[in-house]
Amino acid sequence: MNNDTLTPAKNDYPKPVILTVDDDPNNLSVLHDCLEELNYTILAAEDGESAVKRAEYALPDLILLDVMMPGIDGFETCRRLKANTNTKEIPVIFMTALAETGHKVKGLEMGAVDYITKPFQREEMLARIAVHLQNRRLTRELQKAKDELERRVEERTTDLAITNRELEEEIAERQMVQEQLQEQALIMEEKVEELQRAQDALLKSEKKFRVIFEQTFQLMGLLSPDGILLEANQTSLGFCGVTASEVIGKLFWETPWWTHSEEQRQRLREGISSAAAGELVRFETDHLDGKGKLNIIDFSLKPVHDEQGNVVQMIAEGRDITALKKLDKELRQSQKMEAIGTLAGGIAHDFNNILTAIIGFTDMAQRKAAKDDSISRDLERVQEAGTRAKELVSRILTFSRQGEQERQPLRMATVIEEVFKLLRATLPTSIEIHQQIDTVPNGDLVLADPTQLHQVLMNLGTNAAHAMRARGGIFTVTMADIAADASLIKLYPDLTPGPYVRLTVSDNGHGMDAATKERIFEPYFTTKNVGEGTGMGLSVVQGIIKSHGGTISVYSEPGQGTAFNIFLPRIADEVSLDTQTDALFYGGSERILFVDDEKVLAELGEELLKELGYQVTTETSSLEMLARFRAEPDAFDLVITDMTMPGLTGRELAKELHIIRPDIPIIMCSGFTEFLSASEATEAGISEFLMKPYVASKLDQVIRRVLSQ
């Protein structure tokens, strides 16, 4: 179509008047720019009410009408225009982003002559406008010619007796008009062909949107008000592995998306009743896919109304949010673990300060009471209790993944034997213990903290005993060396290629259902009665295994027992397993400045160091200690400081000391490891880090190592 066809004649006819109606000024501006250059007179209205009034006043040749507007929408505006005698003949073209077939049908039923979908093609829009303006002009001309003809016929009839010549002229004039009509008919045929081409383009566009409907990731369908499934897209059909013929025409709640749960079917029936009454319905449900997997679905029902406001259809839509729910659960779990870790750090700091005093003073008392057997035995019990408390704090830090782990090469078979000795003494005789070790020489060698692996096996053993306590059973531990290849990593994504030790701990107890298996590694989750467990065991086990670069999984069925598979990286190279003996007491005579804000720990430090022969100056205030050092910076060979103190922290104090004297060695003590790496400690000027609680021998080793550097 050329521009001559699109542009109205400028001499023979008045400029066509077009009323554009849209609540968006930007859209009005775009339409104005498109139409103004084609010699149209453009009027504008931003809502339906003003559009009706302006149309009745100006009587435009054509109205371009948006659907979605404040106040009355485009459909209601069109209905009012067609109900008004003065404006009913004005052609109305809907221009809207609503591309659904239902909206198009509704617009045409309202009396519109055409329906253009946004975003529109400019040439197509101008062509359609030109066609409908031409139709309106031709209709007017035909009506005018008809009226004129009838008037002349009436005049000629009255004058027929006067002159035949006038009658002949009238006949000739009629013939001329007829020829004009034929010419106009030919023009109309051309315009109809153009309109047909536009309709074909519209059908092509509709096919494109149909493809989008079919290929969208959303599960979509169309329902009748009584719940019969009228249509379903390919995504929803493929989701549960059915064909359209199997579900179309059926009640929606009797289709495979819902038949797995009577509760969900009832919920859907109630939702359909609400949607049929005009309400938007939305809820979370679950669907079984074609593989039998349960997926979480965000489901909604949207009512579709006709011009009378009656619900004629409902759009059913489902969005698979299984992955989102999993991420949300993992986020909450991460936040929970972060909070627990923060709490554990605070507990460890306070406990280790207390235990430092208990273990340190007890250690000194043991040496002083060496000749008194009864006192020595009592102090030994106190020392044992303090050591147990120290291990408890270490386990708390392990759970929060913030504790220091002293790892060494060790054989898993040795750990298993030690644990079996303890378990055999605590388990009832109705429970048998079996072990099967199937590894090559050194095939069970791992780099690990023996205390933590001991804790893992003890925890799994006591859990197995709890599962078999009613009827007894068999507790089995098997071990094998295995290589993590692609097939194994596919099953356990946390693994990396290389050699592993696989440890399987199983029982034939009562087992677990799927819901319990899903939560067993959560902190505080337990199936035991009050007083039988805290719910921390398996979460600690998982934390230990992951911190060692391994992974743990569980298989269990109700009544079939439970099996835990643990994979730990195996040491492939030959290593020495020689045990280290405690270092001897060396002591010394150097001058040490010791600061701890807790008076009892300052006193302990002073006594321990003096007993080792050192010259000691103690402070309980970091600010006073800094003032003393500033006054005599060369009076000390070493500084030992606590980490957490009021005034200046140990890290801040170390920086100040190195400003005064860069070469002063500093040992940092803390009940909780706050440095993330050795580089951070070096940057702060710390020579070595000493964890609380400590005894005289450990303190002496660290001092001699630092001073020897």
C-alpha positions as CSV (number, residue, x, y, z in Angstrom):
1,M,0.0,0.0,0.0
2,N,1.4,3.4,-1.0
3,N,1.1,6.7,0.8
4,D,-1.4,8.0,-1.7
5,T,-3.8,5.3,-0.5
6,L,-3.1,6.1,3.2
7,T,-3.4,9.9,2.8
8,P,-6.9,11.5,2.6
9,A,-7.7,13.8,-0.2
10,K,-6.9,17.4,0.6
11,N,-9.1,19.2,-2.0
12,D,-12.2,17.1,-2.7
13,Y,-13.1,16.3,0.9
14,P,-12.7,17.9,4.3
15,K,-9.9,16.7,6.5
16,P,-11.1,13.5,8.4
17,V,-11.4,14.0,12.2
18,I,-10.0,11.2,14.3
19,L,-10.6,11.0,18.1
20,T,-7.8,9.2,20.0
21,V,-8.7,7.9,23.5
22,D,-5.9,6.6,25.8
23,D,-5.1,7.3,29.5
24,D,-1.3,7.3,28.7
25,P,-0.1,10.7,27.3
26,N,2.8,9.0,25.7
27,N,0.5,6.7,23.6
28,L,-1.6,9.8,22.6
29,S,1.6,11.6,21.5
30,V,2.7,8.6,19.4
31,L,-0.7,8.4,17.7
32,H,-0.8,12.1,17.1
33,D,2.7,12.0,15.5
34,C,1.6,9.1,13.2
35,L,-1.7,10.6,12.1
36,E,-0.8,14.3,11.9
37,E,1.5,13.9,8.9
38,L,-1.3,12.2,6.9
39,N,-3.6,15.4,6.9
40,Y,-5.9,14.1,9.6
41,T,-7.5,16.4,12.3
42,I,-6.7,14.7,15.6
43,L,-8.7,15.1,18.8
44,A,-7.6,13.5,22.1
45,A,-9.3,12.2,25.3
46,E,-7.6,10.6,28.3
47,D,-10.6,8.7,29.7
48,G,-13.9,7.2,28.7
49,E,-16.2,9.8,30.1
50,S,-14.5,12.7,28.3
51,A,-14.3,10.6,25.1
52,V,-18.1,10.1,25.0
53,K,-18.7,13.8,25.6
54,R,-16.2,14.9,23.0
55,A,-17.5,12.4,20.4
56,E,-21.1,13.7,20.8
57,Y,-19.8,17.3,20.5
58,A,-17.3,16.9,17.6
59,L,-18.8,13.9,15.8
60,P,-15.4,12.6,14.6
61,D,-15.0,10.4,11.5
62,L,-13.2,7.6,13.5
63,I,-12.4,6.8,17.1
64,L,-9.2,5.0,18.2
65,L,-10.1,3.6,21.6
66,D,-7.9,2.0,24.4
67,V,-9.4,-0.7,26.6
68,M,-7.6,-0.4,29.9
69,M,-8.4,3.1,31.3
70,P,-9.4,4.5,34.7
71,G,-13.1,5.1,35.3
72,I,-15.0,3.3,32.6
73,D,-12.9,1.0,30.4
74,G,-12.8,0.9,26.6
75,F,-15.5,-1.7,26.3
76,E,-18.0,0.4,28.3
77,T,-17.0,3.5,26.4
78,C,-17.7,1.8,23.1
79,R,-21.1,0.5,24.5
80,R,-22.1,4.1,25.4
81,L,-21.1,5.5,22.0
82,K,-23.1,2.8,20.2
83,A,-26.1,3.5,22.4
84,N,-26.1,7.2,21.5
85,T,-28.0,8.1,18.4
86,N,-25.6,10.9,17.5
87,T,-22.5,8.7,17.8
88,K,-23.6,5.2,17.0
89,E,-22.5,5.4,13.3
90,I,-19.0,6.5,14.1
91,P,-16.6,3.6,13.5
92,V,-14.5,2.5,16.6
93,I,-11.2,0.7,16.4
94,F,-9.8,-0.8,19.6
95,M,-6.1,-0.3,20.2
96,T,-4.9,-2.3,23.2
97,A,-2.2,-4.6,24.6
98,L,-4.9,-7.2,25.4
99,A,-4.2,-9.8,22.7
100,E,-6.4,-12.7,23.9
101,T,-9.1,-13.8,21.5
102,G,-11.8,-13.3,24.2
103,H,-11.0,-9.6,24.4
104,K,-11.1,-9.3,20.6
105,V,-14.4,-11.0,20.4
106,K,-15.8,-8.8,23.2
107,G,-14.6,-5.6,21.4
108,L,-16.3,-6.6,18.1
109,E,-19.4,-7.6,20.0
110,M,-19.5,-4.1,21.5
111,G,-19.7,-2.7,17.9
112,A,-16.1,-2.0,17.1
113,V,-15.1,-2.3,13.4
114,D,-11.6,-3.5,14.1
115,Y,-9.1,-4.5,16.9
116,I,-5.4,-3.5,16.7
117,T,-3.0,-5.1,19.2
118,K,-0.2,-3.1,20.8
119,P,2.6,-2.8,20.0
120,F,1.2,-2.0,16.5
121,Q,2.8,-1.9,13.2
122,R,2.5,1.7,11.9
123,E,1.8,0.8,8.3
124,E,-0.9,-1.8,9.3
125,M,-2.6,0.7,11.6
126,L,-2.6,3.5,9.0
127,A,-3.9,1.1,6.4
128,R,-6.8,0.0,8.6
129,I,-7.7,3.6,9.5
130,A,-7.6,4.6,5.8
131,V,-9.9,1.6,4.9
132,H,-12.5,2.4,7.6
133,L,-12.4,6.2,6.8
134,Q,-12.9,5.4,3.2
135,N,-15.8,3.1,4.0
136,R,-17.4,5.7,6.1
137,R,-16.9,8.4,3.4
138,L,-18.3,6.1,0.7
139,T,-21.2,5.2,2.9
140,R,-22.0,8.9,3.4
141,E,-21.7,9.6,-0.3
142,L,-23.9,6.7,-1.1
143,Q,-26.5,7.9,1.4
144,K,-26.2,11.4,0.1
145,A,-26.6,10.3,-3.5
146,K,-29.5,8.2,-2.5
147,D,-31.2,11.1,-0.7
148,E,-30.4,13.4,-3.6
149,L,-31.7,10.9,-6.1
150,E,-34.9,10.4,-4.2
151,R,-35.4,14.1,-4.0
152,R,-34.9,14.5,-7.7
153,V,-37.2,11.6,-8.5
154,E,-39.8,13.2,-6.5
155,E,-39.3,16.6,-8.3
156,R,-39.2,14.9,-11.7
157,T,-42.3,13.0,-10.9
158,T,-44.3,16.2,-10.2
159,D,-42.8,17.8,-13.3
160,L,-43.2,14.7,-15.5
161,A,-46.1,16.1,-17.3
162,I,-44.3,19.3,-18.1
163,T,-41.2,18.0,-19.8
164,N,-40.0,14.6,-21.0
165,R,-36.6,16.2,-21.6
166,E,-36.2,16.7,-17.9
167,L,-37.0,13.0,-17.3
168,E,-34.4,12.0,-19.8
169,E,-31.9,14.1,-18.1
170,E,-32.9,12.5,-14.8
171,I,-32.5,9.1,-16.3
172,A,-29.1,10.0,-17.6
173,E,-28.2,11.4,-14.2
174,R,-29.3,8.1,-12.6
175,Q,-27.2,6.2,-15.1
176,M,-24.2,8.4,-14.2
177,V,-24.8,7.8,-10.5
178,Q,-25.0,4.1,-11.2
179,E,-21.7,4.2,-12.9
180,Q,-20.3,6.1,-10.0
181,L,-21.6,3.4,-7.7
182,Q,-20.0,0.7,-9.8
183,E,-16.7,2.6,-9.6
184,Q,-17.1,2.8,-5.9
185,A,-17.9,-0.9,-5.8
186,L,-14.6,-1.6,-7.5
187,I,-12.8,0.6,-5.0
188,M,-14.6,-1.2,-2.2
189,E,-13.5,-4.6,-3.6
190,E,-9.9,-3.3,-3.5
191,K,-10.3,-2.1,0.0
192,V,-11.8,-5.4,1.0
193,E,-8.8,-7.2,-0.4
194,E,-6.5,-5.0,1.5
195,L,-8.5,-5.7,4.7
196,Q,-8.3,-9.4,4.0
197,R,-4.5,-9.1,3.7
198,A,-4.5,-7.3,7.1
199,Q,-6.7,-10.0,8.5
200,D,-4.2,-12.6,7.3
201,A,-1.4,-10.7,9.0
202,L,-3.5,-10.7,12.2
203,L,-4.0,-14.5,12.0
204,K,-0.3,-14.9,11.6
205,S,0.2,-12.8,14.7
206,E,-2.3,-14.9,16.6
207,K,-0.5,-18.0,15.6
208,K,2.7,-16.5,16.9
209,F,1.1,-15.8,20.3
210,R,-0.4,-19.3,20.2
211,V,3.1,-20.7,20.0
212,I,4.1,-18.6,23.0
213,F,1.1,-20.0,24.9
214,E,2.1,-23.5,24.1
215,Q,5.8,-23.2,24.8
216,T,5.7,-21.1,28.0
217,F,7.2,-22.6,31.1
218,Q,4.0,-22.0,33.0
219,L,1.3,-24.7,33.3
220,M,-1.7,-23.1,31.7
221,G,-5.3,-24.2,31.0
222,L,-8.8,-22.8,30.3
223,L,-11.8,-24.0,32.3
224,S,-15.5,-23.6,32.0
225,P,-17.3,-22.0,35.1
226,D,-18.4,-25.5,36.2
227,G,-14.7,-26.7,36.2
228,I,-14.5,-28.6,32.9
229,L,-11.0,-28.4,31.3
230,L,-11.5,-26.7,27.9
231,E,-7.8,-26.3,26.9
232,A,-4.3,-27.1,28.2
233,N,-0.9,-26.0,26.9
234,Q,1.9,-28.4,26.0
235,T,3.9,-27.5,29.1
236,S,1.1,-28.7,31.4
237,L,0.4,-31.8,29.4
238,G,4.1,-32.7,29.3
239,F,4.4,-32.1,33.0
240,C,2.4,-35.2,33.9
241,G,2.9,-37.1,30.7
242,V,-0.7,-37.0,29.2
243,T,-2.2,-36.1,25.9
244,A,-4.9,-33.5,25.3
245,S,-7.5,-36.1,24.4
246,E,-7.0,-37.8,27.9
247,V,-7.9,-34.6,29.8
248,I,-9.8,-32.1,27.7
249,G,-13.5,-32.2,28.5
250,K,-13.0,-33.7,31.9
251,L,-13.7,-32.1,35.3
252,F,-10.4,-30.5,36.2
253,W,-10.1,-32.2,39.6
254,E,-10.4,-35.6,38.0
255,T,-7.3,-35.0,35.9
256,P,-3.8,-36.4,36.8
257,W,-2.6,-33.1,38.2
258,W,-4.9,-33.6,41.2
259,T,-5.9,-37.2,41.6
260,H,-3.0,-38.1,43.9
261,S,-4.5,-36.1,46.8
262,E,-8.1,-36.0,47.9
263,E,-7.3,-33.0,50.1
264,Q,-6.0,-31.0,47.1
265,R,-9.0,-32.0,45.0
266,Q,-11.4,-30.7,47.5
267,R,-9.3,-27.5,47.7
268,L,-9.5,-27.1,43.9
269,R,-13.3,-27.6,43.9
270,E,-13.7,-24.9,46.5
271,G,-11.4,-22.6,44.4
272,I,-13.4,-23.2,41.2
273,S,-16.6,-22.3,43.1
274,S,-15.0,-19.0,44.3
275,A,-13.5,-18.2,40.8
276,A,-16.9,-18.9,39.2
277,A,-18.3,-16.3,41.5
278,G,-15.8,-13.7,40.2
279,E,-12.9,-14.1,42.8
280,L,-9.2,-14.4,42.0
281,V,-8.1,-17.7,43.7
282,R,-4.4,-18.5,44.5
283,F,-2.8,-21.1,46.7
284,E,0.2,-23.4,46.9
285,T,-0.4,-27.1,46.0
286,D,1.6,-30.0,44.8
287,H,1.5,-32.0,41.6
288,L,2.9,-35.4,40.7
289,D,4.9,-35.2,37.5
290,G,5.2,-38.0,34.9
291,K,8.1,-39.6,36.9
292,G,6.1,-39.7,40.2
293,K,8.1,-36.8,41.7
294,L,6.1,-34.4,43.9
295,N,6.5,-30.7,42.8
296,I,5.4,-27.6,44.7
297,I,3.1,-25.4,42.5
298,D,2.0,-21.8,42.8
299,F,-1.5,-22.2,41.4
300,S,-4.1,-19.6,40.5
301,L,-7.6,-19.3,38.9
302,K,-8.5,-16.0,37.2
303,P,-12.1,-15.4,36.1
304,V,-12.9,-14.1,32.6
305,H,-16.1,-11.9,32.4
306,D,-18.3,-11.1,29.4
307,E,-19.8,-7.7,28.8
308,Q,-22.6,-8.3,31.3
309,G,-20.1,-9.2,34.0
310,N,-20.8,-12.9,34.0
311,V,-17.9,-15.3,34.4
312,V,-17.7,-17.2,31.1
313,Q,-14.3,-18.9,31.5
314,M,-11.4,-19.3,34.0
315,I,-7.7,-19.3,33.4
316,A,-5.8,-21.9,35.4
317,E,-2.1,-21.2,35.8
318,G,0.6,-23.1,37.7
319,R,4.2,-22.2,38.3
320,D,6.7,-24.8,39.5
321,I,8.3,-23.2,42.6
322,T,10.0,-26.4,43.9
323,A,13.5,-25.0,43.3
324,L,12.6,-21.7,44.9
325,K,11.2,-23.4,48.0
326,K,14.4,-25.4,48.3
327,L,16.5,-22.3,48.0
328,D,14.4,-20.6,50.7
329,K,14.8,-23.6,53.0
330,E,18.5,-23.6,52.5
331,L,18.6,-19.8,53.2
332,R,16.7,-20.3,56.4
333,Q,19.0,-23.2,57.4
334,S,22.1,-21.0,56.6
335,Q,20.7,-18.2,58.8
336,K,19.9,-20.6,61.6
337,M,23.5,-22.0,61.4
338,E,24.9,-18.5,61.4
339,A,23.0,-17.6,64.5
340,I,24.1,-20.8,66.2
341,G,27.7,-20.2,65.2
342,T,27.6,-16.7,66.7
343,L,26.1,-18.1,70.0
344,A,28.7,-20.9,70.0
345,G,31.5,-18.4,69.7
346,G,30.3,-16.4,72.6
347,I,29.9,-19.5,74.8
348,A,33.3,-20.9,73.8
349,H,35.0,-17.6,74.7
350,D,33.5,-17.4,78.2
351,F,33.9,-21.2,78.9
352,N,37.5,-21.2,77.8
353,N,38.4,-18.3,80.0
354,I,36.8,-20.2,83.0
355,L,38.5,-23.4,82.0
356,T,41.9,-21.7,81.7
357,A,41.7,-20.8,85.3
358,I,40.4,-24.3,86.4
359,I,42.9,-26.3,84.3
360,G,45.8,-24.0,84.9
361,F,45.5,-23.8,88.7
362,T,44.8,-27.5,88.9
363,D,47.9,-28.2,86.9
364,M,50.0,-26.1,89.3
365,A,48.3,-27.7,92.4
366,Q,49.0,-31.2,91.0
367,R,52.7,-30.4,90.8
368,K,52.7,-28.9,94.3
369,A,50.8,-31.8,95.8
370,A,52.8,-34.6,94.2
371,K,53.7,-36.2,97.5
372,D,50.1,-36.3,98.8
373,D,48.5,-39.2,96.9
374,S,44.9,-38.5,98.0
375,I,45.1,-34.8,97.0
376,S,46.8,-35.7,93.8
377,R,44.0,-38.2,92.9
378,D,41.4,-35.5,93.7
379,L,43.2,-33.0,91.5
380,E,43.5,-35.5,88.8
381,R,39.7,-35.9,88.8
382,V,39.3,-32.1,88.6
383,Q,41.8,-32.1,85.7
384,E,39.8,-34.9,83.9
385,A,36.6,-32.9,84.3
386,G,38.2,-29.8,83.0
387,T,39.5,-31.7,80.0
388,R,36.0,-33.1,79.3
389,A,34.7,-29.6,79.5
390,K,37.4,-28.4,77.1
391,E,36.4,-31.1,74.6
392,L,32.7,-30.1,75.0
393,V,33.6,-26.5,74.0
394,S,35.6,-27.9,71.1
395,R,32.6,-29.8,69.9
396,I,30.4,-26.7,70.2
397,L,32.9,-24.9,68.0
398,T,33.1,-27.8,65.6
399,F,29.3,-27.6,65.2
400,S,29.5,-23.9,64.4
401,R,32.5,-24.7,62.1
402,Q,34.7,-22.2,63.9
403,G,36.9,-24.5,66.0
404,E,40.5,-25.3,65.3
405,Q,40.9,-28.9,64.2
406,E,44.2,-30.7,64.9
407,R,44.3,-33.2,62.1
408,Q,46.8,-35.9,61.6
409,P,47.2,-39.0,59.4
410,L,45.3,-41.9,61.0
411,R,43.9,-45.3,60.1
412,M,40.1,-45.6,60.2
413,A,40.4,-49.2,61.4
414,T,42.0,-48.0,64.6
415,V,39.3,-45.5,65.3
416,I,36.6,-48.1,64.6
417,E,38.2,-50.6,67.0
418,E,38.4,-47.9,69.8
419,V,34.8,-46.9,69.3
420,F,33.6,-50.6,69.2
421,K,35.2,-51.1,72.6
422,L,33.2,-48.2,74.1
423,L,30.0,-49.2,72.3
424,R,30.2,-52.8,73.4
425,A,30.4,-51.7,77.0
426,T,27.3,-49.5,76.7
427,L,25.0,-51.4,74.3
428,P,22.6,-54.1,75.5
429,T,23.5,-57.7,74.7
430,S,20.4,-57.9,72.4
431,I,22.4,-55.8,69.9
432,E,25.2,-57.5,67.9
433,I,28.1,-55.5,66.5
434,H,29.6,-56.6,63.2
435,Q,32.5,-55.0,61.3
436,Q,33.8,-55.7,57.8
437,I,37.0,-53.9,56.7
438,D,37.9,-54.4,53.0
439,T,40.8,-52.2,52.1
440,V,44.3,-52.6,50.7
441,P,47.3,-51.8,53.0
442,N,47.1,-48.1,54.0
443,G,43.7,-48.0,52.2
444,D,42.0,-46.6,55.3
445,L,44.5,-43.8,55.8
446,V,42.8,-40.3,56.2
447,L,43.9,-36.9,57.4
448,A,41.5,-36.2,60.2
449,D,40.9,-35.1,63.8
450,P,40.7,-38.5,65.7
451,T,38.5,-37.0,68.4
452,Q,36.0,-35.8,65.9
453,L,35.9,-39.1,64.0
454,H,35.5,-40.8,67.3
455,Q,32.5,-38.5,68.0
456,V,31.0,-39.3,64.6
457,L,31.0,-43.1,65.1
458,M,29.8,-42.8,68.7
459,N,26.9,-40.6,67.6
460,L,25.9,-43.0,64.8
461,G,26.3,-46.0,67.1
462,T,24.1,-44.5,69.8
463,N,21.4,-43.6,67.2
464,A,21.5,-47.1,65.9
465,A,21.1,-48.5,69.4
466,H,18.1,-46.3,70.0
467,A,16.5,-47.6,66.8
468,M,17.0,-51.2,67.9
469,R,16.4,-50.9,71.6
470,A,12.9,-52.5,71.5
471,R,13.7,-55.8,69.7
472,G,17.5,-55.8,69.4
473,G,19.3,-56.2,66.1
474,I,22.6,-55.9,64.3
475,F,24.8,-52.8,64.2
476,T,27.2,-53.1,61.3
477,V,30.2,-51.0,60.2
478,T,31.8,-51.7,56.8
479,M,34.8,-50.0,55.2
480,A,36.3,-50.0,51.8
481,D,38.6,-47.8,49.7
482,I,36.9,-46.4,46.6
483,A,37.8,-44.0,43.7
484,A,35.4,-41.0,43.1
485,D,34.8,-41.3,39.4
486,A,32.2,-39.5,37.3
487,S,29.4,-42.0,38.1
488,L,30.0,-41.6,41.9
489,I,30.3,-37.8,41.7
490,K,26.9,-37.8,39.9
491,L,25.4,-39.5,42.9
492,Y,27.4,-37.3,45.4
493,P,28.0,-33.9,43.9
494,D,30.1,-32.7,46.9
495,L,32.9,-35.2,46.1
496,T,35.9,-34.4,43.9
497,P,37.8,-36.9,41.8
498,G,40.3,-38.9,43.7
499,P,40.6,-41.8,46.3
500,Y,38.2,-42.0,49.2
501,V,37.4,-44.2,52.2
502,R,33.8,-45.3,52.3
503,L,32.4,-46.0,55.7
504,T,28.9,-47.5,56.0
505,V,27.2,-47.6,59.4
506,S,23.9,-49.5,59.3
507,D,21.3,-51.1,61.6
508,N,18.2,-53.2,61.1
509,G,16.0,-51.1,63.4
510,H,12.7,-49.4,62.8
511,G,13.9,-47.1,60.0
512,M,12.6,-43.7,59.0
513,D,9.9,-42.3,56.7
514,A,10.7,-39.7,53.9
515,A,9.6,-36.7,56.1
516,T,12.0,-37.7,58.9
517,K,14.9,-38.3,56.5
518,E,14.4,-34.9,55.0
519,R,15.1,-33.2,58.4
520,I,17.6,-35.5,60.3
521,F,20.6,-33.2,59.7
522,E,18.7,-30.0,60.9
523,P,19.9,-28.7,64.2
524,Y,17.6,-29.4,67.1
525,F,15.5,-31.9,65.1
526,T,15.0,-35.2,67.0
527,T,12.6,-38.1,67.0
528,K,13.6,-39.0,70.6
529,N,11.6,-38.2,73.7
530,V,12.3,-35.3,76.0
531,G,15.5,-36.0,77.9
532,E,16.8,-38.6,75.4
533,G,18.5,-36.3,73.0
534,T,19.0,-32.6,71.9
535,G,18.7,-33.0,68.2
536,M,22.3,-31.7,67.7
537,G,24.0,-35.1,67.0
538,L,23.5,-35.6,63.3
539,S,23.9,-32.0,62.5
540,V,27.3,-32.1,64.3
541,V,28.2,-35.3,62.4
542,Q,27.4,-33.7,59.1
543,G,29.5,-30.6,60.0
544,I,32.5,-32.7,60.9
545,I,32.3,-34.8,57.7
546,K,32.0,-31.7,55.5
547,S,34.8,-29.9,57.3
548,H,37.0,-32.9,56.4
549,G,36.2,-32.6,52.7
550,G,33.8,-35.5,52.7
551,T,30.1,-36.1,52.5
552,I,27.4,-38.1,54.2
553,S,24.2,-39.6,53.0
554,V,21.4,-41.7,54.4
555,Y,19.2,-44.5,53.1
556,S,16.3,-45.7,55.2
557,E,12.8,-47.2,54.8
558,P,10.2,-47.7,57.6
559,G,10.7,-51.2,59.1
560,Q,13.8,-51.8,57.0
561,G,16.6,-50.1,59.0
562,T,18.9,-47.3,58.3
563,A,22.3,-47.0,56.6
564,F,24.7,-44.0,56.6
565,N,27.4,-43.7,53.9
566,I,30.4,-41.6,54.8
567,F,33.0,-40.7,52.2
568,L,36.4,-39.2,53.5
569,P,39.3,-38.3,51.3
570,R,42.0,-41.0,51.5
571,I,45.7,-40.2,51.8
572,A,47.4,-41.9,48.8
573,D,51.0,-41.2,49.8
574,E,53.1,-42.9,52.4
575,V,53.1,-40.9,55.7
576,S,54.6,-41.3,59.1
577,L,52.2,-42.2,61.9
578,D,54.6,-41.6,64.7
579,T,53.0,-40.1,67.7
580,Q,54.4,-37.0,69.3
581,T,55.4,-36.8,72.9
582,D,54.7,-33.8,75.1
583,A,57.5,-31.3,75.0
584,L,59.7,-30.9,78.0
585,F,59.6,-27.9,80.3
586,Y,62.4,-25.5,79.2
587,G,61.5,-22.2,81.0
588,G,63.7,-19.2,80.8
589,S,64.6,-15.9,82.4
590,E,63.2,-13.4,79.8
591,R,61.1,-10.4,80.8
592,I,57.4,-10.9,79.9
593,L,54.6,-8.4,80.0
594,F,51.3,-10.3,80.5
595,V,47.8,-8.7,80.2
596,D,44.3,-10.2,80.7
597,D,41.2,-8.2,81.7
598,E,40.1,-11.1,84.0
599,K,42.0,-10.8,87.3
600,V,42.1,-14.5,88.0
601,L,43.7,-15.3,84.6
602,A,46.2,-12.5,85.1
603,E,47.2,-14.1,88.4
604,L,47.3,-17.5,86.8
605,G,49.6,-16.2,84.0
606,E,51.9,-14.6,86.5
607,E,52.2,-17.7,88.7
608,L,52.8,-20.1,85.7
609,L,55.4,-17.9,84.1
610,K,57.3,-17.3,87.4
611,E,57.2,-21.0,88.1
612,L,58.9,-21.4,84.7
613,G,61.6,-18.9,85.7
614,Y,60.5,-15.9,83.7
615,Q,60.4,-12.3,85.0
616,V,56.7,-11.3,84.8
617,T,54.8,-8.0,84.9
618,T,51.0,-8.4,84.8
619,E,48.2,-5.9,84.0
620,T,44.4,-6.3,83.8
621,S,43.8,-3.2,81.7
622,S,45.0,-2.9,78.1
623,L,45.2,0.9,78.3
624,E,47.3,0.8,81.5
625,M,49.5,-1.9,79.9
626,L,50.0,0.3,76.8
627,A,51.0,3.2,79.1
628,R,53.5,1.0,80.9
629,F,55.0,-0.2,77.7
630,R,55.2,3.3,76.2
631,A,57.1,4.4,79.3
632,E,59.6,1.5,79.1
633,P,59.5,-0.1,75.6
634,D,62.9,-1.8,76.0
635,A,62.1,-3.3,79.4
636,F,60.4,-6.4,78.0
637,D,61.4,-9.3,75.7
638,L,57.9,-10.5,75.0
639,V,54.2,-9.5,75.3
640,I,51.3,-12.0,76.0
641,T,47.9,-10.4,75.6
642,D,44.3,-11.5,75.7
643,M,42.2,-11.0,72.5
644,T,38.9,-9.7,73.9
645,M,39.3,-6.8,76.4
646,P,37.6,-3.5,77.1
647,G,39.4,-0.3,76.0
648,L,41.7,-1.8,73.4
649,T,41.2,-5.3,72.0
650,G,44.3,-7.5,71.7
651,R,44.5,-6.8,67.9
652,E,44.3,-3.0,68.5
653,L,46.8,-3.2,71.3
654,A,49.3,-5.2,69.1
655,K,49.2,-2.5,66.4
656,E,49.9,0.2,69.0
657,L,52.8,-1.8,70.5
658,H,54.4,-2.3,67.1
659,I,54.1,1.5,66.4
660,I,56.2,2.0,69.6
661,R,58.6,-0.9,69.0
662,P,58.2,-2.8,65.7
663,D,60.4,-5.8,66.8
664,I,58.5,-6.7,70.0
665,P,57.2,-10.3,69.7
666,I,53.5,-10.8,70.7
667,I,51.6,-13.9,71.7
668,M,47.8,-13.6,71.4
669,C,45.5,-15.7,73.7
670,S,41.8,-16.2,73.2
671,G,39.0,-18.6,74.1
672,F,37.7,-18.2,70.6
673,T,39.6,-18.1,67.3
674,E,38.8,-14.8,65.7
675,F,41.6,-14.6,63.1
676,L,40.5,-16.0,59.8
677,S,44.0,-16.7,58.5
678,A,47.7,-16.6,59.3
679,S,48.1,-13.6,57.1
680,E,45.7,-11.6,59.1
681,A,47.5,-12.5,62.3
682,T,50.8,-11.4,60.7
683,E,49.3,-8.2,59.5
684,A,48.2,-7.4,63.1
685,G,51.7,-8.1,64.3
686,I,51.0,-11.3,66.1
687,S,53.9,-13.8,66.4
688,E,51.7,-16.7,67.5
689,F,48.2,-17.5,68.6
690,L,47.5,-19.6,71.8
691,M,44.0,-21.0,72.3
692,K,42.6,-21.2,75.8
693,P,42.5,-23.2,78.0
694,Y,46.3,-23.9,78.2
695,V,48.6,-25.4,80.8
696,A,52.2,-24.5,81.7
697,S,53.8,-26.9,79.3
698,K,51.8,-25.6,76.3
699,L,52.5,-22.0,77.3
700,D,56.2,-22.7,77.7
701,Q,56.4,-24.4,74.2
702,V,54.8,-21.3,72.5
703,I,57.1,-18.9,74.4
704,R,60.3,-20.7,73.5
705,R,59.2,-21.1,69.9
706,V,58.5,-17.3,69.6
707,L,61.6,-16.2,71.4
708,S,63.8,-18.5,69.3
709,Q,62.6,-16.8,66.2
